[in-house]
Amino acid sequence: MMALKKVQRTSVSDQAYDILVKKITNGEWKAGEKIPSEIELAKQLGISRVSLKIALQKLNTLGVTETRVGEGTFVCDFSLKSLFSELFRSNIFGLDHNKINEFRVLIEYCAMRLAVLNPRNPAALARLNEVLASMAESVQSGDDDTYHNLHYNFHRLICEMGKNELFLQLYDSISEVMYDTLRANSEMTWNHFPRSESIQHHRELLEALEQRDLARLTKVQDDLLLDQYLRS
């Protein structure tokens, strides 16, 4: 006989939270707008102000709303950055460079795959070619800071080509970690290979995107992961 699933008890504050979130997601309360006062909301929902405060605090913590002293609570222009940026910046997860780099490679592979599956985007490919040309110039001139900035922009452009807002928000939310990881990878590569190797790798990525060649993209990213494991 199949066991019965236990009934899930939902707290009053959780129910209030769900109602408030729905009002924001359905556009009733828009970004920048002030929501009703605690007294008014508690009365409308038929709950205590204590339960309401818990629900509002959860919204504030997630960055969905912000409470301004003496003004009230306002809806924020929510993004994943408010959730992940500080967590990754402070490395509260205790992740080492290899784990972060592994995560980066896999995120970028998914974004590249989407970029290939989406309709061809000549303008974005042209921008990638321009960035790659500037990367090559910075390598030749020995301008490392410019190279690292362009390197990050190259990968973000690919993520943008994927046209998936969640991927793009995730990438932007951990931009500092992504930049630092890409920089560390380049510097490690330059300790073992000519700097031109970095340009060749990115040229292969760009050509695979232009040719919409998923097999080649997969190989390039698999080689990156393999190289990481050999070095670790």
Secondary structure, DSSP 8 states (H G I E B T S, - for coil): -----------HHHHHHHHHHHHHHTTSS-TT-B---HHHHHHHHT--HHHHHHHHHHHHHHTSEEEETTTEEEE----THHHHHHHHHTTTT---HHHHHHHHHHHHHHHHHHHHHS---HHHHHHHHHHHHHHHHHHHHT-HHHHHHHHHHHHHHHHHHTT-HHHHHHHHHTHHHHHHHHHHHHHHHHHHS-THHHHHHHHHHHHHHHTT-HHHHHHHHHHHHHHHHHH-
